[in-house]
Amino acid sequence: MQKYNVYIIGGGIAGLSAARYCKKFYPAARVCLFEASNRLGGRCGSYFDKQLNVWLDYSVHAVLKANSEAKKLWGNKVYHSPCFLDFDSGKITGAFKNIPSVGLAMFNTPFDLISKDALKATLFQLFPFWNAGKVFFSQNNLQQTLVSPQFQYVDEIYYNHKLCAIEAKIGKAQKLVFQHRAITLSENDVVICALDNLNACKILDIPKLKHSAIINIHYLTSTEITLPRQLPFVGVVGNTPVQWISVHGNVLSVTISHADICFSDSETLARDVWRDVCKIRGVCAAFVPPHRVFKFPRATLLMDDDNIMLRPHNALSSFKNVFLAGDWTMHYLPCSIETAALSGKRAAKVAMQYLKKK
Ligand SMILES: Cc1cc2nc3c(=O)[nH]c(=O)nc-3n(C[C@H](O)[C@H](O)[C@H](O)COP(=O)(O)OP(=O)(O)OC[C@H]3O[C@@H](n4cnc5c(N)ncnc54)[C@H](O)[C@@H]3O)c2cc1C
């Protein structure tokens, strides 16, 4: 049987999902993954914080119960209906009274800027009503629970392999040029480029898209904190940058969406946000516990009409043996674990169809 090499560039969720589906659609394929950094997971990463003596995720992730691809990667979780607190009145309020906040959380884009086409596509594809609203929040170890289980679908992993260029002839990629080595492609090789948009457009002829920031702050509290209704997370609406609070053991995490305006110094931000958290919990803000602030200026795409128009409509690139994956490649869908996983599945499908035609 003919042996095919699948070279996946980028070890985020899109690249890992592509590996999973390449193995499923074509078990004989040799799947090699090249990652620029020294870990897989991309924006879904964790580390052990030696000072705080606790595992932390760089970014807190929420997934909807309706996200079936995310579920395949992550397994079944306990999902809860979110509860929203009004920051100003301190009262619990309903999700449907807070559509702009829910929109901001899902799209990381102010509600009035969100493309109507994106809203429609998301409602039908990612947020079907029979599962509406049930959410799971990551609990400080995306690496172990989400990323590491995917290693089984990859035959070879090459860390610290940053792709710098693709050399091509007559519309077909011939060579992958990494910082310290190059790989010449044979007739039976395909490439799945699963990079984030900024890095992808340094290598391929694709548009550079606008992004929106997210900030996560983790506080290590001295005792386990409980939230209203004993939920592991709550949404917050009103006059505060705090949008989600989630708790896991002694770690309380705050998410600030579309955080482009919050790039003040981290200490001031951590102090101000802790004051708001204490007000929400109805306790007095005596001192700020040990904390970590993670700022992601390019967390997800801005979901406005301009960006939507520029996003790819399929997995094809300008080279016939190179296929695109990545959360930004899925035209109308907001950047998410589900979208990244769907993009990997689509790229694997198209790449395998290309190989079968040969
Ligand atoms: C703070 C934050 C909060 C988020 N919250 C949520 C949430 O609540 N729910 C949700 O579903 N999603 C959330 N997301 C979005 C989600 O994390 C992303 O949509 C998803 O992880 C994107 O995966 P990806 O594989 O497309 O891209 P990435 O994770 O960016 O992966 C790209 C990979 O390519 C590698 N790479 C880059 N350049 C090169 C190169 N030249 N050569 C080789 N490798 C390269 C990178 O190192 C990286 O590993 C959040 C993101 C952030 C940052």
The ligand as a Tripos MOL2 file, in Angstrom:
@<TRIPOS>MOLECULE
LIG
   53    58     1     0     0
SMALL
NO_CHARGES

@<TRIPOS>ATOM
      1 C1         -7.2920   34.0580   26.6090 C.3       1 LIG1
      2 C2         -8.0900   33.1940   25.6780 C.ar      1 LIG1
      3 C3         -9.3250   32.7410   26.0620 C.ar      1 LIG1
      4 C4        -10.0620   31.9170   25.2210 C.ar      1 LIG1
      5 N1        -11.2760   31.4700   25.6380 N.ar      1 LIG1
      6 C5        -11.9170   30.5330   24.9110 C.ar      1 LIG1
      7 C6        -13.0710   29.9010   25.4230 C.ar      1 LIG1
      8 O1        -13.5290   30.2220   26.5160 O.2       1 LIG1
      9 N2        -13.6740   28.9390   24.6730 N.ar      1 LIG1
     10 C7        -13.1630   28.5380   23.4650 C.ar      1 LIG1
     11 O2        -13.7180   27.6040   22.8590 O.2       1 LIG1
     12 N3        -12.0700   29.1530   22.9280 N.ar      1 LIG1
     13 C8        -11.4400   30.1340   23.6220 C.ar      1 LIG1
     14 N4        -10.3070   30.7250   23.1240 N.ar      1 LIG1
     15 C9         -9.9350   30.4800   21.7210 C.3       1 LIG1
     16 C10        -9.1920   29.1530   21.5280 C.3       1 LIG1
     17 O3         -8.1520   29.0220   22.4480 O.3       1 LIG1
     18 C11        -8.6170   29.1680   20.1120 C.3       1 LIG1
     19 O4         -9.6360   29.4270   19.1800 O.3       1 LIG1
     20 C12        -7.9600   27.8270   19.7190 C.3       1 LIG1
     21 O5         -7.1270   27.3510   20.7490 O.3       1 LIG1
     22 C13        -7.1620   28.0720   18.4530 C.3       1 LIG1
     23 O6         -6.4600   26.8930   18.0980 O.3       1 LIG1
     24 P1         -5.5900   26.8940   16.7660 P.3       1 LIG1
     25 O7         -4.9800   25.5640   16.6900 O.co2     1 LIG1
     26 O8         -6.4240   27.3580   15.6240 O.co2     1 LIG1
     27 O9         -4.4790   28.0420   16.9760 O.3       1 LIG1
     28 P2         -3.2880   28.1470   18.0300 P.3       1 LIG1
     29 O10        -3.6990   27.6350   19.3440 O.co2     1 LIG1
     30 O11        -2.8270   29.5660   17.9700 O.co2     1 LIG1
     31 O12        -2.1610   27.1880   17.4570 O.3       1 LIG1
     32 C14        -1.2270   27.5700   16.4840 C.3       1 LIG1
     33 C15         0.0580   26.8060   16.7550 C.3       1 LIG1
     34 O13         0.9800   27.0780   15.7040 O.3       1 LIG1
     35 C16         2.2620   27.2880   16.2620 C.3       1 LIG1
     36 N5          3.0520   28.0720   15.2970 N.ar      1 LIG1
     37 C17         2.9340   29.3950   15.0200 C.ar      1 LIG1
     38 N6          3.7950   29.7280   14.0330 N.ar      1 LIG1
     39 C18         4.4520   28.6090   13.6980 C.ar      1 LIG1
     40 C19         5.4400   28.3140   12.7140 C.ar      1 LIG1
     41 N7          5.9050   29.2630   11.8860 N.pl3     1 LIG1
     42 N8          5.9150   27.0310   12.6130 N.ar      1 LIG1
     43 C20         5.4240   26.0470   13.4370 C.ar      1 LIG1
     44 N9          4.4740   26.2780   14.3830 N.ar      1 LIG1
     45 C21         3.9820   27.5350   14.5000 C.ar      1 LIG1
     46 C22         1.9720   28.0250   17.5680 C.3       1 LIG1
     47 O14         3.0680   27.9430   18.4600 O.3       1 LIG1
     48 C23         0.7470   27.2720   18.0480 C.3       1 LIG1
     49 O15         1.0860   26.1450   18.8280 O.3       1 LIG1
     50 C24        -9.5470   31.5640   23.9420 C.ar      1 LIG1
     51 C25        -8.2920   32.0200   23.5540 C.ar      1 LIG1
     52 C26        -7.5610   32.8180   24.4120 C.ar      1 LIG1
     53 C27        -6.1900   33.2760   23.9800 C.3       1 LIG1
@<TRIPOS>BOND
     1     1     2 1
     2     2     3 ar
     3     2    52 ar
     4     3     4 ar
     5     4     5 ar
     6     4    50 ar
     7     5     6 ar
     8     6     7 ar
     9     6    13 1
    10     7     8 2
    11     7     9 ar
    12     9    10 ar
    13    10    11 2
    14    10    12 ar
    15    12    13 ar
    16    13    14 ar
    17    14    15 1
    18    14    50 ar
    19    15    16 1
    20    16    17 1
    21    16    18 1
    22    18    19 1
    23    18    20 1
    24    20    21 1
    25    20    22 1
    26    22    23 1
    27    23    24 1
    28    24    25 2
    29    24    26 1
    30    24    27 1
    31    27    28 1
    32    28    29 2
    33    28    30 1
    34    28    31 1
    35    31    32 1
    36    32    33 1
    37    33    34 1
    38    33    48 1
    39    34    35 1
    40    35    36 1
    41    35    46 1
    42    36    37 ar
    43    36    45 ar
    44    37    38 ar
    45    38    39 ar
    46    39    40 ar
    47    39    45 ar
    48    40    41 1
    49    40    42 ar
    50    42    43 ar
    51    43    44 ar
    52    44    45 ar
    53    46    47 1
    54    46    48 1
    55    48    49 1
    56    50    51 ar
    57    51    52 ar
    58    52    53 1
@<TRIPOS>SUBSTRUCTURE
     1 LIG1         1 GROUP 0 **** ****
